[in-house]
Amino acid sequence: MTTKGEELVFLPLGGVGEIGMNAALYGFGPPGARKWIMVDCGMGFASEEHMPGVDLMYPDLSFIENERQNLLGILITHGHEDHIGALAELWPRLKVPVYATRFTKSLIETRRLSEPGAPKIDLREVRPSERLTFGPFEVEYVPVAHSIPESHALAIRTAHGLVLHTGDWKLDDGPVVGNVTSEEVFARLGEEGVLALICDSTNVTREGRSPSETDVAAHLAELIRSAPHRVAVTTFASNVARIRAVADAAQACGREMVAVGRAMDRVIDVARECGYLDGLPDFREPQAYGYLPRDKVVALLTGSQGEPRAALSRISRNDHPEIALSPGDRVIFSSRAIPGNEREVGAIINDLIEAGIEVITDRTELVHVSGHPRRDELAAMYRWTKPRIAVPVHGEPLHLAEHATFARKQGVEQVMKARNGTLIRLAPGTPEIVDHVQRGRLYKDGFVLIGEKDRAIPERRKLAFTGIISVAIAVDQHGGMKGEPAIDLMGLPTYGRKGEPIIDVVEEAIERTFDGLSRQKRRDSEAVENAVDRAIRSAVNEVWGKKPACHVLVVEV
């Protein structure tokens, strides 16, 4: 039963209009007095080019922080970093129970233990297909296939109807490890009546159906069997099915498995604990690698996304303490570069090829498949569930627009174009956007979390482009300069366009400007600093073509 004024609303705070940082809210009740549940709390990876010094990004949860007393819980669909990676940083702002299945719960806990100072999160285990009640919401965990074990969609039941939040999913009848996406289960939900389908958009631009993990496993096995020397495989550490496939292939042809990288070690430990690597011998430590014959080893490496501190990147630079590759060895990228990482991945591939190492990627061989649905898979989901409303999520603007067009072609009555911060009323009545709330990004800068408007990032971008000149001038009480000014140039070329030393240009600008000031103005520190700053930037611009950042300090002696 519903009470007059009660509404069912959907509010994404991350992951809609971008890849990563997934965080979504469902609310039920009258405006101003709603109860909320949150689905996922993920992070994104920052671009070094646009955000120098920043590695990680998180969704801005200010809206739900202000509604914390009405937040009933956080429900996690699966254990990928773009769905759980912000928990350690942002959970203390919310402090509500977090619900996840065993494997995902163990990943969250293991990750927390590896981060000094991370909070102890209130984690509660959920069984697959279990139904949980949170105030006006009943939530069923619905198993789906994806590239990590124990992935789930959420069937969210309310007095206004059933909302199906797919999470990340695909169709795969041979996933090697993990769930299948059951036509029977989703057709049953469709018969029950699906008010709204909140659905993954990542691969909506790709025709057909994704290949199976079983197909990838068979191809990896052949590539490992046929390799004349060492084999190194890099993949996402979370892809337990791929880890299992590589280990099975190594065992079948008498090779030892060596796992390299902390992230890989964490996932392997959790996977063994949960039984996903049963029947396989323990993997060897990196220290054993150098003692194994070249044709009797498979190295499983982190670094598929070009991360500079990960194992593969260090190996490509000959900078790893235990692992090295030789001409004739084979490296398999059982992964695809996430948008934004192509340059770093390409640099590693080039370094390996220059060293005489054979590199195999998904451009030429079936060594990777996506965990997200292509168009035929999406069509099946719409056919099974028959939703009245479609809300495309989990994608950049192109993906969301293509998905909206696709959903209309599947006969969906209403398609809502959501973005982060868009508050959509799903029921009662015709769905519509009723508000826009605060949304944005937070950046992890060292140990500190900063907002989008913090001055640090734009200032660093400017410094990267123009460099900085620091000047210290000592002025006595009579307005005279004591000694020579101290000058430091960082990020500037040594010579200007006519070959003049830029340090000389700066010295001349300081001397000319200081001598041109009256003695009264010389005793005004702020006036001297401003005048010298302008003069230096103008003089350097004439010989270089750029105006550097400038810091002038006047010391009264």
C-alpha positions, 0 to 999 in steps of 0.5 A: 500500500502507498500513502499519498505523496509517496514517490519512488525516485532514482538518483545517480551520483556517479557512473552515469556520463562516465566510466567508473565511480558507480554510485546510485541512490533509490528513494521512497517516500514524500519529498523531504522525508524519503528513505534511501538505499545506495547501490555501489560506491566505486572509484575512477582512475585519474588522467595524469595529463589532466590531473597531475599528482592525482591517482584516484577519483571518487563520486561526491556524495554530499547529497546523501551525506546530508540525508545520512539519517535516512540512508538504510544501507549500501548494497554492492553488486560486485567486487570491481574497483569501480563499484567498491573502490571508494568505500574505504575513503567515503564510508566514514561519512555515511557509517551505514551497513554495507551488504555484499556476497562472500567473495565481494565482502572478502575483497573489501576486507582484504583491500582494507587490511592492505591500506594503513588507517583504513576504517573497519567497515560494517560489512554484512554477508548476503547469499545469492538470490537472498531477499533483504528488507530495508524499510519500504524496499525489498531487494533480491540479489539476482546472479548474473555473469560478469568478469568477476565472481558473484556478480549480481543484479538487484531486483528492488521491490516497492509499493510502486513496483519492481525496479531492476538494477542490472549492475555489470552483466553479460550472457555467458553459458560457460563463464569458467568461474562464477554465475550465468545470467539465467533467462528463466530468472529474468523472464520470471521478473518480467512476468512479475512486471518490471517498472524500470530497467536501470541497465549497463550501457558499456557495449551498446555500440557493439553488434552481436553477442560477446564470446564466452570465457570458455572460448578465451580459456581454450585459446589461451591454453593453445598459446601457452602450450605452443610457446617455445620459451617463457610465457607472461600473461597480464590481466585484470587482477579481479578476473578470477575466471581468467586466472583459473584459465591460465592456471589450468593451461599451465598445469596441463602443459607442465608449467609452473605458475608464478603470480606477481603483484600485490593486487593479484596476490590479494585476489588469489587469496580470496579466490582460494578461500572461496573455492574458485581455485580448487584443484590447482596447486599453490602458485610459486612466489616471484623469487622462484621465477629465476630458477625455473626453466624457460619452457616450464614457467607462466608468469601471471602479472599485474599491470594490464592498464600500464600502471607505472608501479605494477609488475609488467611496467617494471619488467618492461623497463628492466626494473623488477627485482625478480622477474625478467624477460628475454628475446623469444619470450611471449607476453599475452595481454589478456585484457583491453586498455580502459579508455584513457590508458591507451598511451601507457599500455602502448608504451609498454608494448613498444618497449617489449617488442623492442626487446625482442619479446613476442606480444599478443593482444586481443587485436589479433587473438581471442585472448580477452572478452568484455564482461558487458553486454553487446546489442544482442544480449541487451535485446534479450534482456529487454525481451525477457523483462519487458520494462515500462521505463528504461534508464541507461547507466554505466557509460559515457554520453555516447553510450547512454545516447545509443542505449536510449535509441536502442531501448526505444527500438525494443518497444520501451514506453518511456526512456529517461536520459539520466546524468549524475545528479539527475533526480528521476521520479519513476512512480507514480505517474509519468516518469520525469526529472524532478530535480538536480542535486549536487554532484561531482568528483573528489580527488585523492591527492596524497593522503588528502581528499580535495574537491573539483574546485580546489586550486591545486590541480589547475595550478599544477597544470599551469606549472606543467605548461609554463614552469615557475620562477622564484625570486628572493630580494633583500631590501634595507631600511633605506630602500637599497638592495642588499646583495644579489637577488636569489633566483631559481628557475624550474621548468623553463628552457635554458636559452631564449629564441635568440640564444640568450640565457633566460637567467640573464633575462630574469636578472636584467628584468629585476635590476631594471624594475627595481632601479626604476622604483622610487625609494619610497616604493622600494620600502613597500614590499608588496609594491616591489613584489608586484612590479618585479613579478610583472616585469619578469613574466613580460621579459621571459614571454618576449624571449620564450613565448610563454609567461611562467608562474612567478613567485617574488619574495621581498625580505626587509633587512 
